[in-house]
Amino acid sequence: MALPLAAIVHILFAKNGGEEISETLEKLYEYFQDYRLELALEEISRKTDVISEPATLESIFTNREVLVERSKLLQ
């Protein structure tokens, strides 16, 4: 869990402008779930002809809509 936790904390620091952050264990668990989903979307995009809109620093860990479509290159 160390590597995903480090990535999540790094993202949270960047989203907060480098300022101190404080989160509950429940919220941290939600970030793990969101991060796992983002990694799965990326893996699907790399291994199939289905592509999804990647998260940005502003949109990661938010309740955003994700556009998923079939790649036009492989049609």
Gaussian input, Z-matrix of N, CA and C with variables (Angstrom, degrees):
# hf/3-21g

backbone

0 1
 N
 C     1     B1
 C     2     B2     1     A1
 N     3     B3     2     A2     1     D1
 C     4     B4     3     A3     2     D2
 C     5     B5     4     A4     3     D3
 N     6     B6     5     A5     4     D4
 C     7     B7     6     A6     5     D5
 C     8     B8     7     A7     6     D6
 N     9     B9     8     A8     7     D7
 C    10    B10     9     A9     8     D8
 C    11    B11    10    A10     9     D9
 N    12    B12    11    A11    10    D10
 C    13    B13    12    A12    11    D11
 C    14    B14    13    A13    12    D12
 N    15    B15    14    A14    13    D13
 C    16    B16    15    A15    14    D14
 C    17    B17    16    A16    15    D15
 N    18    B18    17    A17    16    D16
 C    19    B19    18    A18    17    D17
 C    20    B20    19    A19    18    D18
 N    21    B21    20    A20    19    D19
 C    22    B22    21    A21    20    D20
 C    23    B23    22    A22    21    D21
 N    24    B24    23    A23    22    D22
 C    25    B25    24    A24    23    D23
 C    26    B26    25    A25    24    D24
 N    27    B27    26    A26    25    D25
 C    28    B28    27    A27    26    D26
 C    29    B29    28    A28    27    D27
 N    30    B30    29    A29    28    D28
 C    31    B31    30    A30    29    D29
 C    32    B32    31    A31    30    D30
 N    33    B33    32    A32    31    D31
 C    34    B34    33    A33    32    D32
 C    35    B35    34    A34    33    D33
 N    36    B36    35    A35    34    D34
 C    37    B37    36    A36    35    D35
 C    38    B38    37    A37    36    D36
 N    39    B39    38    A38    37    D37
 C    40    B40    39    A39    38    D38
 C    41    B41    40    A40    39    D39
 N    42    B42    41    A41    40    D40
 C    43    B43    42    A42    41    D41
 C    44    B44    43    A43    42    D42
 N    45    B45    44    A44    43    D43
 C    46    B46    45    A45    44    D44
 C    47    B47    46    A46    45    D45
 N    48    B48    47    A47    46    D46
 C    49    B49    48    A48    47    D47
 C    50    B50    49    A49    48    D48
 N    51    B51    50    A50    49    D49
 C    52    B52    51    A51    50    D50
 C    53    B53    52    A52    51    D51
 N    54    B54    53    A53    52    D52
 C    55    B55    54    A54    53    D53
 C    56    B56    55    A55    54    D54
 N    57    B57    56    A56    55    D55
 C    58    B58    57    A57    56    D56
 C    59    B59    58    A58    57    D57
 N    60    B60    59    A59    58    D58
 C    61    B61    60    A60    59    D59
 C    62    B62    61    A61    60    D60
 N    63    B63    62    A62    61    D61
 C    64    B64    63    A63    62    D62
 C    65    B65    64    A64    63    D63
 N    66    B66    65    A65    64    D64
 C    67    B67    66    A66    65    D65
 C    68    B68    67    A67    66    D66
 N    69    B69    68    A68    67    D67
 C    70    B70    69    A69    68    D68
 C    71    B71    70    A70    69    D69
 N    72    B72    71    A71    70    D70
 C    73    B73    72    A72    71    D71
 C    74    B74    73    A73    72    D72
 N    75    B75    74    A74    73    D73
 C    76    B76    75    A75    74    D74
 C    77    B77    76    A76    75    D75
 N    78    B78    77    A77    76    D76
 C    79    B79    78    A78    77    D77
 C    80    B80    79    A79    78    D78
 N    81    B81    80    A80    79    D79
 C    82    B82    81    A81    80    D80
 C    83    B83    82    A82    81    D81
 N    84    B84    83    A83    82    D82
 C    85    B85    84    A84    83    D83
 C    86    B86    85    A85    84    D84
 N    87    B87    86    A86    85    D85
 C    88    B88    87    A87    86    D86
 C    89    B89    88    A88    87    D87
 N    90    B90    89    A89    88    D88
 C    91    B91    90    A90    89    D89
 C    92    B92    91    A91    90    D90
 N    93    B93    92    A92    91    D91
 C    94    B94    93    A93    92    D92
 C    95    B95    94    A94    93    D93
 N    96    B96    95    A95    94    D94
 C    97    B97    96    A96    95    D95
 C    98    B98    97    A97    96    D96
 N    99    B99    98    A98    97    D97
 C   100   B100    99    A99    98    D98
 C   101   B101   100   A100    99    D99
 N   102   B102   101   A101   100   D100
 C   103   B103   102   A102   101   D101
 C   104   B104   103   A103   102   D102
 N   105   B105   104   A104   103   D103
 C   106   B106   105   A105   104   D104
 C   107   B107   106   A106   105   D105
 N   108   B108   107   A107   106   D106
 C   109   B109   108   A108   107   D107
 C   110   B110   109   A109   108   D108
 N   111   B111   110   A110   109   D109
 C   112   B112   111   A111   110   D110
 C   113   B113   112   A112   111   D111
 N   114   B114   113   A113   112   D112
 C   115   B115   114   A114   113   D113
 C   116   B116   115   A115   114   D114
 N   117   B117   116   A116   115   D115
 C   118   B118   117   A117   116   D116
 C   119   B119   118   A118   117   D117
 N   120   B120   119   A119   118   D118
 C   121   B121   120   A120   119   D119
 C   122   B122   121   A121   120   D120
 N   123   B123   122   A122   121   D121
 C   124   B124   123   A123   122   D122
 C   125   B125   124   A124   123   D123
 N   126   B126   125   A125   124   D124
 C   127   B127   126   A126   125   D125
 C   128   B128   127   A127   126   D126
 N   129   B129   128   A128   127   D127
 C   130   B130   129   A129   128   D128
 C   131   B131   130   A130   129   D129
 N   132   B132   131   A131   130   D130
 C   133   B133   132   A132   131   D131
 C   134   B134   133   A133   132   D132
 N   135   B135   134   A134   133   D133
 C   136   B136   135   A135   134   D134
 C   137   B137   136   A136   135   D135
 N   138   B138   137   A137   136   D136
 C   139   B139   138   A138   137   D137
 C   140   B140   139   A139   138   D138
 N   141   B141   140   A140   139   D139
 C   142   B142   141   A141   140   D140
 C   143   B143   142   A142   141   D141
 N   144   B144   143   A143   142   D142
 C   145   B145   144   A144   143   D143
 C   146   B146   145   A145   144   D144
 N   147   B147   146   A146   145   D145
 C   148   B148   147   A147   146   D146
 C   149   B149   148   A148   147   D147
 N   150   B150   149   A149   148   D148
 C   151   B151   150   A150   149   D149
 C   152   B152   151   A151   150   D150
 N   153   B153   152   A152   151   D151
 C   154   B154   153   A153   152   D152
 C   155   B155   154   A154   153   D153
 N   156   B156   155   A155   154   D154
 C   157   B157   156   A156   155   D155
 C   158   B158   157   A157   156   D156
 N   159   B159   158   A158   157   D157
 C   160   B160   159   A159   158   D158
 C   161   B161   160   A160   159   D159
 N   162   B162   161   A161   160   D160
 C   163   B163   162   A162   161   D161
 C   164   B164   163   A163   162   D162
 N   165   B165   164   A164   163   D163
 C   166   B166   165   A165   164   D164
 C   167   B167   166   A166   165   D165
 N   168   B168   167   A167   166   D166
 C   169   B169   168   A168   167   D167
 C   170   B170   169   A169   168   D168
 N   171   B171   170   A170   169   D169
 C   172   B172   171   A171   170   D170
 C   173   B173   172   A172   171   D171
 N   174   B174   173   A173   172   D172
 C   175   B175   174   A174   173   D173
 C   176   B176   175   A175   174   D174
 N   177   B177   176   A176   175   D175
 C   178   B178   177   A177   176   D176
 C   179   B179   178   A178   177   D177
 N   180   B180   179   A179   178   D178
 C   181   B181   180   A180   179   D179
 C   182   B182   181   A181   180   D180
 N   183   B183   182   A182   181   D181
 C   184   B184   183   A183   182   D182
 C   185   B185   184   A184   183   D183
 N   186   B186   185   A185   184   D184
 C   187   B187   186   A186   185   D185
 C   188   B188   187   A187   186   D186
 N   189   B189   188   A188   187   D187
 C   190   B190   189   A189   188   D188
 C   191   B191   190   A190   189   D189
 N   192   B192   191   A191   190   D190
 C   193   B193   192   A192   191   D191
 C   194   B194   193   A193   192   D192
 N   195   B195   194   A194   193   D193
 C   196   B196   195   A195   194   D194
 C   197   B197   196   A196   195   D195
 N   198   B198   197   A197   196   D196
 C   199   B199   198   A198   197   D197
 C   200   B200   199   A199   198   D198
 N   201   B201   200   A200   199   D199
 C   202   B202   201   A201   200   D200
 C   203   B203   202   A202   201   D201
 N   204   B204   203   A203   202   D202
 C   205   B205   204   A204   203   D203
 C   206   B206   205   A205   204   D204
 N   207   B207   206   A206   205   D205
 C   208   B208   207   A207   206   D206
 C   209   B209   208   A208   207   D207
 N   210   B210   209   A209   208   D208
 C   211   B211   210   A210   209   D209
 C   212   B212   211   A211   210   D210
 N   213   B213   212   A212   211   D211
 C   214   B214   213   A213   212   D212
 C   215   B215   214   A214   213   D213
 N   216   B216   215   A215   214   D214
 C   217   B217   216   A216   215   D215
 C   218   B218   217   A217   216   D216
 N   219   B219   218   A218   217   D217
 C   220   B220   219   A219   218   D218
 C   221   B221   220   A220   219   D219
 N   222   B222   221   A221   220   D220
 C   223   B223   222   A222   221   D221
 C   224   B224   223   A223   222   D222

   B1=1.4468
   B2=1.5128
   B3=1.3072
   B4=1.4602
   B5=1.5245
   B6=1.3185
   B7=1.4643
   B8=1.5325
   B9=1.3447
   B10=1.4680
   B11=1.5345
   B12=1.3361
   B13=1.4609
   B14=1.5207
   B15=1.3258
   B16=1.4690
   B17=1.5262
   B18=1.3302
   B19=1.4685
   B20=1.5269
   B21=1.3128
   B22=1.4647
   B23=1.5296
   B24=1.3111
   B25=1.4738
   B26=1.5230
   B27=1.3149
   B28=1.4648
   B29=1.5355
   B30=1.3197
   B31=1.4668
   B32=1.5234
   B33=1.3361
   B34=1.4611
   B35=1.5266
   B36=1.3356
   B37=1.4686
   B38=1.5283
   B39=1.3269
   B40=1.4658
   B41=1.5252
   B42=1.3285
   B43=1.4681
   B44=1.5224
   B45=1.3300
   B46=1.4632
   B47=1.5327
   B48=1.3104
   B49=1.4631
   B50=1.5160
   B51=1.3326
   B52=1.4525
   B53=1.5174
   B54=1.3126
   B55=1.4704
   B56=1.5259
   B57=1.3068
   B58=1.4688
   B59=1.5192
   B60=1.3290
   B61=1.4582
   B62=1.5204
   B63=1.3121
   B64=1.4634
   B65=1.5158
   B66=1.3348
   B67=1.4568
   B68=1.5187
   B69=1.3158
   B70=1.4542
   B71=1.5267
   B72=1.3186
   B73=1.4591
   B74=1.5282
   B75=1.3236
   B76=1.4610
   B77=1.5266
   B78=1.3232
   B79=1.4655
   B80=1.5275
   B81=1.3145
   B82=1.4559
   B83=1.5295
   B84=1.3276
   B85=1.4547
   B86=1.5292
   B87=1.3366
   B88=1.4665
   B89=1.5304
   B90=1.3305
   B91=1.4645
   B92=1.5223
   B93=1.3339
   B94=1.4656
   B95=1.5240
   B96=1.3316
   B97=1.4649
   B98=1.5287
   B99=1.3235
   B100=1.4607
   B101=1.5240
   B102=1.3234
   B103=1.4637
   B104=1.5258
   B105=1.3341
   B106=1.4606
   B107=1.5254
   B108=1.3098
   B109=1.4664
   B110=1.5244
   B111=1.3257
   B112=1.4696
   B113=1.5253
   B114=1.3306
   B115=1.4663
   B116=1.5274
   B117=1.3339
   B118=1.4639
   B119=1.5240
   B120=1.3253
   B121=1.4624
   B122=1.5275
   B123=1.3114
   B124=1.4610
   B125=1.5269
   B126=1.3101
   B127=1.4661
   B128=1.5282
   B129=1.3216
   B130=1.4586
   B131=1.5227
   B132=1.3206
   B133=1.4741
   B134=1.5232
   B135=1.3204
   B136=1.4621
   B137=1.5163
   B138=1.3264
   B139=1.4639
   B140=1.5240
   B141=1.3181
   B142=1.4629
   B143=1.5227
   B144=1.3205
   B145=1.4607
   B146=1.5321
   B147=1.3221
   B148=1.4640
   B149=1.5147
   B150=1.3252
   B151=1.4631
   B152=1.5290
   B153=1.3088
   B154=1.4572
   B155=1.5157
   B156=1.2977
   B157=1.4605
   B158=1.5281
   B159=1.3314
   B160=1.4646
   B161=1.5354
   B162=1.2992
   B163=1.4651
   B164=1.5166
   B165=1.3032
   B166=1.4551
   B167=1.5205
   B168=1.3051
   B169=1.4596
   B170=1.5287
   B171=1.3131
   B172=1.4582
   B173=1.5260
   B174=1.3401
   B175=1.4614
   B176=1.5259
   B177=1.3293
   B178=1.4664
   B179=1.5229
   B180=1.2998
   B181=1.4607
   B182=1.5276
   B183=1.3318
   B184=1.4620
   B185=1.5194
   B186=1.2831
   B187=1.4581
   B188=1.5320
   B189=1.3280
   B190=1.4619
   B191=1.5168
   B192=1.3184
   B193=1.4596
   B194=1.5179
   B195=1.3320
   B196=1.4576
   B197=1.5248
   B198=1.3188
   B199=1.4567
   B200=1.5161
   B201=1.3302
   B202=1.4611
   B203=1.5140
   B204=1.3440
   B205=1.4577
   B206=1.5149
   B207=1.2945
   B208=1.4532
   B209=1.5260
   B210=1.3175
   B211=1.4576
   B212=1.5222
   B213=1.3249
   B214=1.4644
   B215=1.5278
   B216=1.3279
   B217=1.4565
   B218=1.5170
   B219=1.3186
   B220=1.4629
   B221=1.5163
   B222=1.3174
   B223=1.4575
   B224=1.5217
   A1=112.36
   A2=118.02
   A3=120.55
   A4=112.13
   A5=117.46
   A6=119.99
   A7=112.29
   A8=119.42
   A9=117.84
   A10=112.66
   A11=116.64
   A12=119.42
   A13=110.87
   A14=117.46
   A15=120.92
   A16=110.59
   A17=117.00
   A18=120.41
   A19=110.76
   A20=116.87
   A21=121.30
   A22=110.75
   A23=117.12
   A24=120.42
   A25=110.36
   A26=117.39
   A27=121.39
   A28=110.54
   A29=116.96
   A30=121.01
   A31=110.43
   A32=117.17
   A33=120.10
   A34=111.84
   A35=117.39
   A36=120.13
   A37=110.66
   A38=116.43
   A39=120.06
   A40=111.03
   A41=117.23
   A42=120.99
   A43=111.53
   A44=116.37
   A45=121.45
   A46=112.15
   A47=116.86
   A48=120.49
   A49=113.98
   A50=117.08
   A51=120.52
   A52=114.60
   A53=116.04
   A54=120.36
   A55=110.45
   A56=115.86
   A57=122.54
   A58=110.31
   A59=115.85
   A60=120.89
   A61=109.00
   A62=115.68
   A63=121.90
   A64=107.11
   A65=116.85
   A66=121.73
   A67=110.10
   A68=115.89
   A69=121.03
   A70=109.10
   A71=116.16
   A72=120.40
   A73=110.64
   A74=117.13
   A75=120.48
   A76=110.96
   A77=116.69
   A78=120.67
   A79=110.15
   A80=117.76
   A81=121.42
   A82=110.46
   A83=116.66
   A84=121.15
   A85=110.32
   A86=117.54
   A87=121.39
   A88=110.54
   A89=117.50
   A90=120.50
   A91=111.03
   A92=117.37
   A93=120.69
   A94=110.55
   A95=116.65
   A96=120.25
   A97=110.87
   A98=116.99
   A99=121.21
   A100=111.37
   A101=116.31
   A102=120.75
   A103=110.42
   A104=116.08
   A105=120.79
   A106=110.68
   A107=117.39
   A108=121.52
   A109=111.18
   A110=117.36
   A111=120.68
   A112=111.11
   A113=117.06
   A114=120.40
   A115=110.80
   A116=117.28
   A117=120.60
   A118=111.12
   A119=117.30
   A120=120.60
   A121=110.85
   A122=116.43
   A123=120.63
   A124=110.59
   A125=117.21
   A126=120.29
   A127=111.16
   A128=116.69
   A129=120.39
   A130=110.38
   A131=116.60
   A132=120.61
   A133=111.45
   A134=116.97
   A135=120.63
   A136=113.16
   A137=117.56
   A138=120.56
   A139=114.95
   A140=117.67
   A141=120.53
   A142=109.24
   A143=115.16
   A144=119.58
   A145=111.34
   A146=116.90
   A147=122.37
   A148=107.59
   A149=115.17
   A150=119.65
   A151=109.74
   A152=115.41
   A153=120.48
   A154=108.89
   A155=114.37
   A156=120.58
   A157=109.09
   A158=118.44
   A159=119.68
   A160=111.91
   A161=114.99
   A162=120.44
   A163=109.75
   A164=115.39
   A165=122.18
   A166=107.49
   A167=117.27
   A168=120.47
   A169=110.14
   A170=116.85
   A171=120.72
   A172=112.11
   A173=117.45
   A174=119.49
   A175=114.91
   A176=117.93
   A177=118.54
   A178=109.78
   A179=116.53
   A180=125.11
   A181=112.48
   A182=115.82
   A183=120.78
   A184=107.68
   A185=116.64
   A186=121.74
   A187=108.19
   A188=115.17
   A189=120.34
   A190=110.35
   A191=115.11
   A192=120.49
   A193=107.67
   A194=115.93
   A195=121.71
   A196=108.04
   A197=116.25
   A198=121.59
   A199=108.30
   A200=115.71
   A201=122.12
   A202=106.93
   A203=116.01
   A204=119.67
   A205=110.59
   A206=114.96
   A207=120.88
   A208=108.34
   A209=115.85
   A210=120.74
   A211=110.39
   A212=116.21
   A213=121.15
   A214=111.30
   A215=116.97
   A216=121.16
   A217=112.78
   A218=116.65
   A219=120.39
   A220=112.93
   A221=118.72
   A222=121.36
   A223=110.63
   D1=-11.14
   D2=-174.46
   D3=-63.49
   D4=-44.46
   D5=-177.34
   D6=-66.90
   D7=-49.17
   D8=176.28
   D9=-61.66
   D10=-38.63
   D11=178.38
   D12=-62.28
   D13=-42.86
   D14=178.14
   D15=-62.04
   D16=-41.40
   D17=179.27
   D18=-64.64
   D19=-44.19
   D20=-179.81
   D21=-63.25
   D22=-46.40
   D23=179.27
   D24=-63.13
   D25=-40.89
   D26=177.80
   D27=-60.36
   D28=-44.74
   D29=178.17
   D30=-63.36
   D31=-44.37
   D32=-179.58
   D33=-63.01
   D34=-40.21
   D35=176.06
   D36=-61.69
   D37=-43.78
   D38=179.87
   D39=-63.96
   D40=-41.78
   D41=178.58
   D42=-64.00
   D43=-28.23
   D44=-177.08
   D45=-99.04
   D46=16.25
   D47=177.11
   D48=67.05
   D49=25.95
   D50=179.46
   D51=81.37
   D52=0.65
   D53=179.76
   D54=-78.59
   D55=162.39
   D56=179.22
   D57=-58.04
   D58=143.54
   D59=177.47
   D60=-123.60
   D61=153.16
   D62=176.97
   D63=-144.04
   D64=121.78
   D65=-178.83
   D66=-134.50
   D67=152.79
   D68=175.70
   D69=-77.80
   D70=163.07
   D71=176.65
   D72=-63.70
   D73=-35.41
   D74=178.24
   D75=-63.54
   D76=-43.36
   D77=179.42
   D78=-67.77
   D79=-38.80
   D80=177.37
   D81=-61.99
   D82=-39.61
   D83=176.56
   D84=-61.41
   D85=-41.09
   D86=176.75
   D87=-62.01
   D88=-39.95
   D89=177.60
   D90=-62.93
   D91=-39.16
   D92=176.16
   D93=-60.36
   D94=-44.34
   D95=179.05
   D96=-63.14
   D97=-45.02
   D98=179.13
   D99=-62.70
   D100=-42.18
   D101=-179.49
   D102=-64.79
   D103=-42.59
   D104=177.41
   D105=-60.41
   D106=-40.27
   D107=177.90
   D108=-65.01
   D109=-43.20
   D110=178.13
   D111=-61.45
   D112=-41.42
   D113=178.15
   D114=-65.77
   D115=-38.72
   D116=178.57
   D117=-65.52
   D118=-41.08
   D119=177.29
   D120=-61.89
   D121=-40.57
   D122=178.07
   D123=-64.76
   D124=-42.76
   D125=179.79
   D126=-63.86
   D127=-41.75
   D128=177.36
   D129=-61.25
   D130=-43.21
   D131=179.54
   D132=-62.17
   D133=-35.91
   D134=-178.53
   D135=-77.81
   D136=-30.46
   D137=-172.78
   D138=-102.55
   D139=-9.07
   D140=-178.10
   D141=-133.49
   D142=-178.07
   D143=176.51
   D144=-92.78
   D145=13.55
   D146=176.66
   D147=-98.30
   D148=126.21
   D149=-179.61
   D150=-118.14
   D151=149.48
   D152=177.75
   D153=-129.85
   D154=153.95
   D155=178.29
   D156=-69.67
   D157=120.63
   D158=-178.07
   D159=-71.75
   D160=153.94
   D161=176.51
   D162=-71.27
   D163=151.88
   D164=172.04
   D165=-110.65
   D166=172.90
   D167=177.56
   D168=-58.62
   D169=-36.44
   D170=-179.45
   D171=-74.03
   D172=-32.84
   D173=-173.02
   D174=-96.61
   D175=-17.99
   D176=-178.42
   D177=-67.63
   D178=143.67
   D179=-177.60
   D180=66.42
   D181=28.22
   D182=173.84
   D183=-122.13
   D184=164.58
   D185=178.06
   D186=-86.21
   D187=74.37
   D188=-175.36
   D189=-100.60
   D190=158.31
   D191=172.37
   D192=-86.08
   D193=137.45
   D194=-178.79
   D195=-112.73
   D196=121.91
   D197=176.67
   D198=-81.88
   D199=122.76
   D200=178.72
   D201=-121.11
   D202=129.07
   D203=-179.47
   D204=-147.97
   D205=166.06
   D206=177.01
   D207=-81.27
   D208=137.45
   D209=-178.60
   D210=-64.10
   D211=132.21
   D212=178.76
   D213=-72.21
   D214=-22.36
   D215=179.84
   D216=-67.53
   D217=-29.01
   D218=-175.56
   D219=-103.39
   D220=5.32
   D221=179.72
   D222=-84.33

